[in-house]
Every structure is written in C-alpha cells, then in structure tokens.
Amino acid sequence: MPQTAIPCLLMRGGTSKGPFFRAADLPADTPTRDQVLLAAMGSPDKRQIDGLGGAHPLTSKVGIVSTSTRPGIDLEFLFAQLQPDKSTVDTTPNCGNMLAAVVPFALETGMVPAQGETSTFRVLTLNTDMACDITVQTPGGQVEYEGDARIDGAPSTSAPITINFLDTAGSVCAGLLPTGRVRDTITVEGAGFASFTLDVTCIDNGMPLVIFKAADLGRSGYESVAELNADADLKMKIEALRLTVARRMGLGDVSSKNYPKMTLIAPPRAGGSLTTRSFIPHVCHDAIGVLAAVTVGTACVLEGSVCDGVAVMPKGATKKVSVEHPTGEFSVSLATDPANPQSVTQAALLRTARLLMRGEVMVPASVWKGHPA
C-alpha cells in the first residue's frame, strides 16, 4: 500500500527544531492527527530512527499553522510537543522558540504576503490563546535568514526576528501567580529520600514555572547539563516537588504533562541577572525556553519572590533581564507599570529561525490515507 505524503517544511525556531505543517494538510480530527504526528516524528522510540525527530525533546516539536478569520489576528499557531520514547502529543503548553518560525513558514508557503523590507504579523498561539506581534526581515519580498543577530544555543548568526508578547500572564494557569502568593513554602515527602522543605515561586507569564534556589537542594546551580541529567537523586526530588506543587497551582495531576517546568536559580556569574538550570521537566535544558526566560524575568521583578536577593536587577520601568543558562544567556526586555512596579506590562525578545528543508514527510497509509481526492 502506498504511503501518504504530507507537505511540510523542516525549520529551526530559536533553539528548537521540527516540521511545520499547514493545518489544512493534516487530518481534521485530533486522534488521527496525533497518530500522523507520532508517525512523522518516529515516536515512540528513543532514537526516533523511523521519523524526523532528533532524539531529544527540543527536536521533537511540531508547528501547525493556519490563516485566521478572527478580528485583528493574521495567523494561528498550534504547537505540539512530542517525546522521543512516548506516544504523547501535548498541545497544552506554549513554545516561544518554535513560535519564531511561524511567520517565516507562513511567508514561505504563501499563506501571507510580504509587506516590505520588514513584515509584521499578529500570531495567536491556540494552545493558550496568547497573542504576539512577530516581525521578520523581508527585503525584496523574500524572508531573509542571514544576518548579524546571535542567540546562545544556536550556532552562527542570523537575521533577527522580534517577538512582542501582548498578554502572557496565566497562559496555562488561572493567573500570573496561580497560588495567589509570590512565594510558597513547600514540604515534599516521597519514597527514596527524606522529606524536605523549601521556598518556591509558582508563576506563569507564558510558561508555568516552579522556581527555587539550587542551594536549597544542595546544588550550586552551576552544574553542567550532563551532571544534572546524571543526578538521579536530584531528579527524583524535583519530580516529587513538581507533582506536589502542580496541585497547588491548580494544574491537577501533571504526571503525564510537560509542565510546569522546574527552574533552579543561583546568583549570576557571567555578568547577567541570574543563573538558571531548567528541567523541561525531566531533562535539563541545554539553554532555556523563550517563555520560560520571560517568566523567570518576570519573577525577578516581583518583590518577595525567590529571585529577590539572588537576581541582580537594573533600575527603571523598562528592565533588560539577562538570564544565564548552561550555553550562554537569554535577554528579555520587560516593561513595568510605573504606578505598580509589581505589574509587568510588556515582554519583548529577539529570536532567529531558518528554513532547513522543504518537501513531504511520508507516513504509513495504515495511519492515514490522506484527504479524499
């Protein structure tokens, strides 16, 4: 039986990578669509040898894009997080890295026309109803990928893509501070370790995070990714903490979810605002996610959070927060309300993206025979 060919573009978005599809080219019903995505990526298999996946959560991502009929919205984006060795397709969280490739994809596929030397489109992320304005360089009506912008976690330089988030507070949770407090003291009990108590900040400004000091779990916060991924005791405690705190955040049982992400912090040591190590949630991130960086930056401006006294912050209503991570730093520009410095009114950042390949991904016809002719 012939395989089913589905048009797609393989794209890097920020420090992530995956295939992008037009929504119209995928099955309309969610169960079949998810089976198609699993087949396309080669999951479940830790090497994803029979698909496009890159054997890591950061390269097991999918973007689905459509034009929008909603007033004021140009494009709609559905992000799907897959795992190499699991049969899960999670469309509940956001991904700010893959978001950077949405407008280039739409321009490459003719979904929207270029507007001039630069093109700005408003994109609605369907996962959490989060809107943002994305600006891409389009000289001569073509997407420009080469340039001088550099982001840590991606090699070489590229043309800049600016993302201005419009309203990210409470993307998955009920609000910016889902427990109603800027700091919570949590006691965690579990098998395999003695109970422990530590302070956390539970926050969601685009990505649900649980932030805590690395020192509170006996770590420096400067360990390498390999060291943290090999630290079975730490990972066991972090997961127990995640399951405990998630209920307080109103997220229920998250044992099969990719959120909340878990973020260890320590004082900066490379000239930034603070150091982070981010678990996503079971593997330590080589860098830090876009919206995780926005959320960490937000916690840094909140008086009384666990970042208070750890982060080195600039003065003024607009603050550039430099979030250090294992492979460099991520800068976020945050504007606060002069009348209420605890309120973040705008978050903007720079990303890059690149088209890697265009063509068709093949999936077994037994999974999907394709749209009727």
N, C-alpha and C positions, 0 to 999 in steps of 0.2 A: 504494500500500500504506500503511495507517495507521501512524503512528509508535507507538513503545512509550512509555507514560507510567510513570515511576518516582517514587514518593513520596520527597520529601526536604525537609529544612529547610536554608536557607542561613543560616550562622551565622558571627559573628566569634568567634574564640577568641584572646584576648590581642591580639597584633599581626598575626595571620593571619586568613584568611577562606576559606571554602569550603563546599560542600554536605556535609551529613551524611545518611547512609542507614542504615536498619536492614539488617543483614546478610541477613535473610530476603527482602528486597525486591530483592536483586541476584542475578545468576547464581551458582550454586554452584561452577562450575569457573572456575579462575583466569584462563585465557586469555580466555574470553568476558567475565568481569567486567572485566578490564583494558580490553578494547575498548569496553565500555559506559562506563567512566570517561573514557577518551580522548574519546569522542563527546560525553559530557555536558559536559566542560570545553572542548571545541573545540580540542584539541591533535591534531596539531602545526600551530601557526600562531602567529606571534609576537604577534598581536593577540588570538588565541583568539576571533575575531569570531563564530564559529558555535557558541559554547558559553558556559558560565557562568564560565570562567576570566577572571582580571583582568589578563592580560598581564604577570605578574610571578611569580617563584617563591613569594612569600609569599601570593599569592592563587590559586595553582594547587595547592591542597591539598584532600584529601578525608578525611572521617571515616566509618568504618563501625563500627557499634555493635551489640552483642547482649547479652542477659542471659546469665549464666554458671551452669553447673552445678558448677563447681569449688568445693570447700570454702573458705569464707572470702572468696570473690570475688563481687561483685554484678554487675559489668558487664565486658565485654571490648571492647577498642577496637583497631581496626586502622587505622593511619594510612597514607595513600598520598600520596606526593609526585609530582606531575606537573610537567612543564616546558612552558612555552608553545610552544616550537618543536621539541619532540622527542616521539617516540612511546614514551616510557618511563613506567612506573608502578612506582615504587620503594617497596616496603613493608619495607625493611630498617632505616631509621633511625626514631628517635622524633621526636615534635614536642610539646613541652610547651605551646606556645600553643594548638594545636587541642585538646589534652587538656583545657583549661579549659572547653570547650564540651560535653564528653561527658555530664556529669551533667545540665546543663540540657536537652540534647537528649533524654536518656532520660526525664526528667520530663515534658517537653512532649509526648512521644509515648506516654506511659503505660506505658513499659517498667518503671518502678519508681514506687512511691508516695512522696509527700512524707512526711516523718517528724515534722514540727512546724515551729517557727519557723526551724530550720535542718535541713538534710538532709545526712548524710554517707554516702558510698558508697565501697567499695573497688573500684578500677578496675585491671584488668590490661591493660597495653599488649601486645598479641600480638606486635608487631614484635620485641621484645627480652625478653619475659617480665618486664617491670618493673611492680611494683605500687605503688599510691599511694592515699591516702585524700583524697577531694575533698569539701569542704564548701561548700554553696550555701545562700543565704538563701531560705526558702520560707514566708513569712508567709501564713496563710490557705490553705496547701496549694498555692500558686502560686509559680513561680520569680520572684524579684524581680530586675529588671535595673537599676533606678535606685538610685543611692547616691552615697557620697562618696569611694569608692576611685578613685585615679588611677594609671594606668600610663603611662609615657612610650612614645610610639609609637602611642597610640590617643587620639583626641580626647575631650574632656569627661570626666565621671566616671561611675562605675557601681557596682553592688553588688559587694562583694568576694567572690572565690572563692579559698579557700585550698587549696593542694596540698601535702601532706606525703608526700614520696617515701620509700619504705621500704627499697629496696635498688637503687641505680642503678649501682654500680661494675661496670665491664665489661659495659655494655649491648650493645655490638656486638663489642668486642674481648674477649680472653681474661681481662682483668682491668683494674683501675684504671690501672696503668702497664704497657701492653702490651709495651714493650720491656724491662721489668724494671728500668728506671732512671728517676730523676726528671728527669734531663737527659741529652740526647744531642747530640753534635757531628756535624753532617751536612755532607758536601760534595756539592754539586749540580752536575752537568755537563749541558749541553744545547745545542742549536743556537740561534743567535741571541743568545747572551750568553756572557760569560766565566764560568768556573766560580766558585762562591762557597762559603764555609763559614760556618755559623752554628750557634748553640746553640738547641735546641728542647726543649720538654716535650711528650711524647706522652701523652695522658691521656684516659680515658673514664669519666666519672661521670654517665652518662645520654646523652652525645653524644661520639663520638670527635673529639678536637680535636688540632691541632698548634699550639702556642702559641710565639711568638717575638717578639723585640723589633723594633719597627718600625725603630729606628735601625740594626739590623743589615742592613737592605736599603736604607739611605739615605733613609728617610722619617721624618717626625716622629711619626706616629701620630695627629695631629690634623687630617689632611686631611679634606675633605668627602667624602661618598659619591660625588658626581659626579666629583670629582678622581680618586679611586681607580678608579672604573669606567672612566675615560678613560685610565688609566695602563697602556698596553699592555705596557711593559717589566716593570713590577711584576707584572702578572697572569701573564705568561709565566713569570717566575721562581717565583711562588707555585705555579703548577700543576706545574712541574717538581719543586719541593720536595715537593708533595703526593704525586705519583706515586712519588717516591723513598722517602719516609718511610713511606707506607702499607704497603709490603712489610715493613719492619722491625716494623710494628705487627701483622703477621700478617693483614692485610686483602687481600693479593694485589694484583691489577690493579684499581684503582679508577677507571680512565679513564671508565667509564660509570656510576659511583656518585656519590651526593650527599654522601658522607663520605670521609675526615674533613674537617670544616670547618677553615678556616685562620684563626687569630686573631692579629692584630698587637696588641701591647701597648705602652703608654707610661705614664709617671708620671701620676697624676691631676691634673687642673687645675680641677675644679669641686667640690672637697670630698669626692670619692668615694675609693674604694680604689685603682683604677687605670683607665686609659683603654683601650678596645678598639676595634678595627675588624675586623669579622668577615666573611670571604668564605664563601659558602654553596653550593658552594665557588667558583663562578666569578663571582658577582656580590656586590658589597659590600652587606651587610645595612644597612637604614636604622636598625636598632636592634641587638638581639642576641637569639638564640633563648633560650627558657626554659632548656632543658637545657644549652645552651652556656654560659649565665651560671652555672648550677650547677657546671659542670665548670671554668670559669675560676676561680670562687670557691674550688673545691677545690684547684686548683693554687696559689692564693695562700697556703694554709695549710701547704703542703708545703715544708719546709726544703730548699733546694738547687734548687728549680725555677727556670725563667727569670723567674718573677714575684718571686722572692726578691730584695729590694733595689729593686724597682720599685714594688710594691704597698705602700700604707700600711694597716697592719692593726691592728685593736683587740686588746686583751688579753682573756684569759678563755677558758673552754672553749666558750662559745657566741659565735660571731662573726657580726656583720652585715657582709657584704661588699657594698659599693656599686660595681657595675660600670658605669662610664661608657661610653656609646656615642654614636653621632652625633646622636641625637634626645633624649638625656636620660640616665637611669640606671636600673639594674635592681638591686634589693636582694635578696640571698639570705641566709637565716639558716642557718648551718652549726654543728652541734654536733660537737665533737671528743671523743675518748676522753681523759679526764684522765690515764690511765696511759700513753697513747700519742698525743701531740698530732698525730702524722702521720696518724692514722686519723680519717676523717670518719664519724660515726655517724648523722647525720640531716641532711636538707636540706629546708627548707620555704620557700615563697614565696607571693606574692599575685598573682593574675591577675584579669581580668574577662572577661566574654563577653556576647554579645547575640544574640537571635534576630532575624534580618533579614527573612526571608521564609519562608513555608511554601507548599508546593504540589507540583507534579510537574515533573520535568525530562523533556524529550522526546528520545529517541534514535531514529535510523532503525531500522525493523524489520529491515533487512538486517543490522544489527549484532546485534540480539537481538529475538526475537519476544515475549519475556516468559515468565513462568512459565506452564505449562499450566493451563488453566481447571480 
